[in-house]
Amino acid sequence: MKKLITVLALGAVTAASLSACGSNSDNNTNDTANSGGDKASKITVWAWDPNFNIKAMNLAKDAYATTNPDLTVDVVENAQNDIVQKLNTGMSSGTTKGLPNIVLIEDYRAQSFLQAYPDMFYDLSSVIKSTDFADYKLGPTSVDGKYYGVPFDSGVTGLYVRTDYLEKAGYTMDDLQDITWDQYIEIGKKVKEATGKDWISLDPNDLGIIRMMIQSAGSWYMNEDGKTPNIANNAAMKEAFEVYKNMMDANIVKPNSDWSQYVSYFNTGDVASVPTGNWFTPSITAEASQSGKWAIAPIPKLAKTPNSVHATNLGGSSWYVLNVPGKEAAAEFLKSTLASDSDLYQKLVTDVGAIGTYKPATSGEAYTATNEFFGGQKIVQDFAKWTNEIPSVNYGMNTYAIEDILVVKMQDYLNGKSIDDVLKDAQSQADAQVK
C-alpha cells in the first residue's frame, strides 16, 4: 500500500503512515447533484493513491453499477494531507459546501475528526455488521458504540526476508517463527557477518517500527481513554525504545531519508529484511529478478512485555459517509459493496493487492492462493490470519503530535540520555501539548 509513502510528510510513517502516491485534484464536490437525499443520482468520493485506494473504490463502483446503473459515483483523487486540510477547513467553518459524500480517512487520524466534528458524520451502524470485520478496526471507526466508518484495508504487518541471505548465515524461515525482537537482532548480526548486507533500514524521522512494537502488546501512545498520554510508565514503549537502540548499536541498520531510497535498498539487494505492513508487497515484487528469494514470517514480539504477540498493524484506513445531502445513497452504496461483497474483496486482492479486514472474504480463492514470488507461500492467507490477531488499541486524537515529540526524544536516547529520563521528558511535553 503505497499509502505510507513519505512517512515524514504525514507526521510519522507514515506512513504510512502516509503520503499520497499522487495528488492532483482541487475539484470540489457539487452539492446540487446530491440535493435529492436518498434519491441522489450522484455521489462523490475522496481518496488518495490512484494505484491502491482509488483503484479499489473504482472496483466497488463498477460492482455497484451492475445492479444500480442510475447512480453516478465520482471518485476524486486528492493527496491525503490535502484531504485532511480540506475536511478541517470545511468542518470547522460549519459549512458542508464542497465536501464529498464519502471520504477515506487513515485510522490513526479518524478519532480526531469523529470527536472534533461529531455532527458531520453519518451513523453507519445499520450499514455494517461489526462482527464481520477485524476487531482492531472497530475502535478507530466508532464513538460511543456507534459505527461511523466501513473498515477498509488491513495494515497487518509481517517480516519480509531474503531467504538466500538467511541461508548463507545458516538459518531457514523456520528459525524466524515465534521470535522476539532481541532474537531478530542476533540473527541480523549473523546475516550481516555472512553477507555484508544490512538487516533493516530505518528512517530516523519515522517511528513506525515503534508503533508496530507497542501495538503488538496492546499498548499505544495514549491510555485506553484515547486522551491521556501514556509514555513514562509504558513498559512496551520503554522496551521498544531499547530494541530500537540495540538495532542501531548492532550496526545492522541502513538509514534512509525517503520512500524511494527505502524501497531501492531492497530492490537492489542492499538490505535483507523488512518488518512492515502488507502494503509493501508490491514494492518487493517490483523487482522481478528476486522472485523466489523472499518469504514472509510473523512479526517478532517484545521479549519482556508479557502481552506482546506476533501480530500488529501499520497504517490502514476506512471509509466514512459525511452528513450531507446524498448520505443515504452513499451509505447504501457502501452497504452493497465494501460492507458485504466477498467477491469484490477477492478482486481487491487480485487486481489491487489490497487485503481487506472483511472476515467473510478470507475463505475465498484470492486469499488462499499461493504466491510464486514468495516461494509458493500463501501470503494473503497468512496476513488475513495475523489480521485477526492484532490487539485493539485506542489511537485517540493525537498520534502524530505525540510522535513528533518522540522522534526528537529518540535522538536524545541514542545520544546517551537515560531511557527513563527520555520517557519522562516526553511525557511532560505530551501532557503540556495534549489537553
N, C-alpha and C positions, 0 to 999 in steps of 0.2 A: 504494500500500500504505500504509494509514494506520498502519502499524506504527511509523512513525518519529514519530508524533505525540508532542509534548512531549519532544523530544530530550533536553533537560536532565535530565528525570526519569530518564533511563537513564544518566546519566553522560556523555552526549555527545549526538550526534544523536541522538541518535537519539535517531531516531534515529532511532536510526532512525532513535541509532537509535532508542529506540523506546519509547513507552509504549503502553499498550493503548488501543484505541478504546473499550474498555469493560471493565468488570470487575464481576462480581457474585457470584462463587462462593466459598463457603467449604466446598463439598461435598468430601467425602473419598471416595476410592475404597474400595469394599467388596471386600476381598481374597477373601472367601468365594466370590464369583462366579467367581474365576479359579483356584480350587484344583485344577482338573482338568487342569492342564498344557496339552498340545496339544488336549485335548478341551473346553477352556473354552467356555462358552456366552455369555460376556460379557467385553468388554474396555472399558477406559476410556481416553479421550484427553484430554489437557490442551493448550489453546492459548489464544491471546489474539486479540482483534479479531473481532467477530461478522460483520463485512462482508467479511472477507478470509480469514483462516486458518480460522475456524470454518466459514464458508460452504464453503470449499474441502474441508475434511475431511468435511462432510456430503454433498458430491457424491461423494466417494470411498466413503463409507458406503452411499449409495444404489446406486452402481455395483456394489459387492461383494454387496449384498443380492439382486441379480437372480439370482445363481448360488449364493449362500451364505446363505439366509434364516435359518438356525439361529443365526447369530452376532449377538448384540446389541452394537452399538457405541455407547457412551455418550460423547458429545462434551461436555466440560465447559469452560465459559469461565472463565478467570482472567486478571487483568492480568499482563503479562509480569513485572513486578517481583515479584508475588506468587508466580509460578511459580518464579522464581529463589530466593526466600526459602524456599519450601516444599521444594524439592529439596535445598537446602543443609542445612536443618534435619533432614530425614529421613535423608539420606545420611550426614551427619556423626554422627548418633546410632546408625547401624548397623542401623536397622530399616527395613523396607520397608512397614510398615503405613501405609495411607492414600495411597501413591504410585500413579500411573497405570501403565498398560501402555505407552502411547505418549505422548511429550511433545514439544512443539515447543520448540526452543532456537535462539536467534539465533546466527548463525555466529560473530560476534565473541566470544561467550561459551562456545562449545562446548568448546574445549580446557580451559577452567578446570574443567569438570565431568569430561570424559573422563580427564584426567590426575590430578585430585584423587580421583576415585572410580572407578578402573578396573574394579572388580568389579561395579559397579552397572549396566553397560550390556551389552546383548546383542549379540553379534557378528552383523552383517548382511552379512558378506562373501559369503555364498551367496544373499543376497536380491537384491542389486543387481548389475548389470553395470556396473562403474565406467566403462567406455568409453562408456556411453550418456549420461553426464552431463558437464556443463561441467567442464573440468579444474580451474578455480579453486575449485570447490565441494568437491573431494575432500580437500584438505588439512585444512580445519576439521573434517571428519566422520570422520577416521581417526586411528589411532595405531598405530605400528609395523607398517604395512602391512595392518592390519585395518580394515574399514569398519563404523562403528557408527551411521551415520545415512543416511537416504534423503534426498538433496538435494532441496530443495523450490524455492522461488521464487528468481528472479533479482533481484538488486539492481542490475542493469546500469543505467548512467546514460546520460542524453542531455542535450542543451541545448535546452530548450523556449524558443521565441522568438515574440514577437508580430510577425508578418510585416508588418502595416500600419505599425507604428512603425519597423521596419527600413527599409521602403521610403521613409519620409519622410526618413530620413537618407542615402538614396542607395544602399542596399545591397539585395541579394537573398539568399536562402538559399544560393545558390552561393558567396557570399562567406564563409560560415561553415563551409565544408568544409575540413578539413585546416588548421585554425588553431591557433595557440598561445594560451596564456592572456594573453600580452602583447598579441597582436592582438585578443583578445576585449575587453580593457580599452580599447584605442584605438577599437574600433567602439562600445563603450558610451559613450564620451565624445561621439561624433558623434550617437548616438541621443538622448542627454540634451540636447544642444545643439539638436537639431531638434524635439524633442517636449516637453522639460521633464520627461520621465519618467526615474526611476532605472533602472539597468540590471540590478541584482541586489539581493536582500535577504539579509542575514546576521544571525544571532543570535550575539552575542559569546560566549555560553556554549556554542556548538555549533561544533565544528571538523570537521564532516562534510566540508566542502569540502577541508580539508587531507588527510583520509583519501582522498578521491577522487583528488587530485593525486598523492599519493605511491604509491598502488597502481597508478596508470597507468604508473609507472616500475618496477614490480616491487619496490617498497620498502614498509617498514612501520615501525611504532614499535619493533619488535623485530627482532633479527637473524634469520637463517634458522633458528636453533635454537629460536626462539619464546620464549626465556628471557632473553636479554641485551638490554637497552635499546639502541636504535640511533638516537641523536638528534644528538649533537655532530658526528659525521662523516658524517651522512646528507645527501648532495648534494640528493636530491629534497626532503627536509624543508626544507632551507635555501631552496631556490628557491620552494617552496610558501609559506613564511612571507613571502618577499619579494613574491610575487604578491599575497598577501592584503593586505599593507600598501599596495602600489601601487593596489589597488582602492579602499581607504579614502582614500588621498591624492588619487585621481582624482575624488572627490566623485560617484561613481556608485552608492553603496551606500545603501539604505534599511534601517536597522536594524530588527529585530523582536525581540520578547521572548517570544513563544509561538507555538504552532502556528496558532491561529485568526487571529492578526494576520498571520502569514506568508502564509497562504492568501488572506486578504482583499486583500492588496496586489496579487495577480494577478487575482483575480476583479473587482476594481474598476478595473483598468487602470492602477494606480499604478506597477507595475514591469514591465519589458519582457522579461526573460529569467530562466530558472530552470535552472541546471545541477544536476541531481539525479537520484534513482533513478526508474525507470519506474513505480513505485508511485504517483507523484504525478499520473499521468494523470487519475484520477477527480476530483481536486481542481481540475484545469484545466477539465475538461469539465463540471463542475458549473455553470458559468456559460454557459448555452446561448446567450446573446446574442453570445458571442465565437466561435461556430462559424465555421470558415473563416479565422480570424485568427491561428491558431497553426500552427507546424510544429516539427519536432524535428531538430536537427543532431547529428552526433557530438560527444562531449565534447571540448573543447580539450585540448591536451597541453602539457607543460612544454617550454620552449624550450631550456634549457641542459642538461637531463638527457637523455643520448642514448637511453636505453631507453624513454622515455615514448611511449605510444601513445594513440589516440583511443578507448580503452575502459577502463572501470573500474567499480568496484562501490560501492554504498552500502546497507548493510542486508542483508537476506536471512536465511533460517532453514532448518532441516532437521528431519526427524522422527526420533526416537530411540525404541528399544524398551528398557524397563528390565528388568533381570534379576530379574523377579518372576514368580510363578505366572501362567500365561497368555501367557508370552512367545512361545511357538511360534505360538499363534493370532494374536497381534499381528503377528509377523513375516510370517506367511502373508497376512494382510490387506494389509500394505504391499506385499508382493511382487506381489500381484494387482492393485493399484491404482496407487499413486503411483510404483512402481518399474518399471511396464511398460505401463500402459494409455494408449496415444496418444489414444484417443477421449476419455478423461477429461481429458486436458490441453487438448483443444480446448474442452471445456466450461468449464474453468478460465479460459480466455481470454474466452470469450463471456459467461459468467454471473458471473464474479468480477472479471475484469480482471487475473488473476494469470498472469504469464509464468513458466513453469517452466524448469528447466535440463535437462530430459529431451530429448536431441538428436533421437531418432526422431520426436518430435511436431512438429518445426518445419516439416515439409513439409505439414502439414495445412491445411485451408481457413481455420481461425481465424487461423493465423499469416500467411497470405498475403493476407488481406482488406484492402481499403482502408478508411480511416477519414475520413469526410467532415468531421468536426470539424477535422481536421488537413489540410484541403485535398486529401483523397484519398490522402494518404501511407500507405504500408503500414508503419505504425509498429511493429507487433508483429514483422514480418519484420526490420525494421532492428534492433530491440532484440535479437532472437534472434541475429542476425549478430554484434552487438557483444558479446553474452554469451560467445561462443566465442573472443573475442579478449582477454578480461580476463586480465591477468597473475596468476599464482598467487603468493600470499604466505602466510607463516605468521603468523596473527593472534596466536598464543600465548595466554597466560592473563591478560594484564593491559592489554587495550586501553583500558578506561575509567579504570583507575587512572593510566595514563600521560597520558591525555587531560585528566584533571583538572589535572595539572601543567602541561600545555601551554596550557590556557586562560588560566591566570594569566601564564605566560611570554609569551604573545602580547600581552597588555596591556602588559607591560614593553617589548616591542619597539615597539609602537605609540607608546609614550610616550617613545621616544628611545634606549633601550638598544641597543647594537650587536647585530646578529644573531648573531655568533659568541659573544658573552658570554651571550646569552639561551639559545642551544642548549647551551652548556657547563653553565650553571646547571641547565637541565632534565635534562641527562644525569646530573649529580651527584645530583640529587634522585631521579631514577628509579632509579639504581643503589642508593641507600640504601633505597628503598621496596620494590623488586622483588628479592627474594633467594630 
